[in-house]
Amino acid sequence: MAQQDDGGSNAAAGSAVVKSEAPAPSPGTAVVASDAFENPGLPPHRLRVTDLDPRKDRIAERRVYTLFYLSIVGSIFAVAAYVAFPIIPGNTASVRLNTLFLGLGIALGLLGIGVGAIYWSKNLMRGDEMSESRHPTRGTEATRARAVEIFKEGNEESGFGRRSLIRNSLIGALVATPLPAIVLFRDLAPAADPVPLLKETMWREGTRLTRDPSGVPIKASDVTIGSVFHVIPEGLNDKEDRLEEKAKAAVLLMRLKPEDLKELPERKTWSYNGIVAYSKICTHAGCPVALYEQQTHHLLCPCHSSTFDVTNHCEVIFGPAKRPLPQLPIAVDSEGYLVAQSDFHEPVGPSFWERS
């Protein structure tokens, strides 16, 4: 057994550990670190013409507020052009003129603000470069107080508080710029009060119920138990605005066993021998309620799954709709055709129209 000199512990022969030092690097491979670049700092500030010549400063200021005033003129011109050159249905020349002058006015309004702001920042605001570190956490009270001072300095450097003509013209331009959009969006609404338009449909006393889309009148004898008809008022196909009228007057006609109907006393005369008619327009979002379950007597809206019970005045039994489908009072004329007794007694379609 060999005895190690450094540890005094026994180890098997041939297993002694001999420590060695790392070889010294060759002088030819040594790496000598070069000197780091010194921070050159920001380049020297070059004064602009407006900084050196007060006359040039005043000229630049006039140009800025002139551009802002041009923006105001452009926005007002766009509104005036929209009124002076209305779009006439069927007249393509009116569409071109309206689009041309409206576009020119809006472009002048936006460009005036944009070019004016850029010219202001390039020629009148403080032009020297600055650098400062950002801190990810809340600063000290001294730092926050300094931030307030910086905002005040920024106001002084930009001249926003001092150059009243620029400030006032900019505020005027910002106020005038949205005017064309307000006029355009407001004109999308009907010229007449929309509430009466939505409360009234084509259904009148004696108006025959006809098949959609053929317009063939429907006899009571044609409607068998379990059947469903998509119905429009007679004469709808002859109207110029038939799509708009159909969106309000479309009806579903069904026949149930009279004993299955749970009718209120005041509505017993609204049906005929188990035949009932309800608005096809869902009271949630105005989708067409076109799916009829014959066995359960349920009407289903395919858009958001609102479900209505036909046996109980189309009350809502499932889904987001908040009120029943309006019922159309019907009767039979002397020739056996189904006719309306009157218009709907409540507004059709989404419930928000009822609350308007």
Secondary structure by P-SEA (a helix, b strand, c coil): cccccccccccccccbbbbbcccccccccbbbbccccccccccccccccccccaaaaaaaaaaaaaaaaaaaaaaaaaaaaaaacccccccaaaaaaaaaaaaaaaaaaaaaaaaaaaaaaacccccbbbbbbbbcccccaaaaaaaaaaaaaaaaaaccccaaaaaaaaaaaaaacaaaaaaaaaaccccccaaaaaacccccccbbbbccccccccccccccccccccccccccccccaaaaaaacccbbbbbcccccccccccccccccccbbbbbccccccccccccccccccbbbccccbbbbbccccccccccccccccbbbbbbbccccbbbbcccccccccccccccc
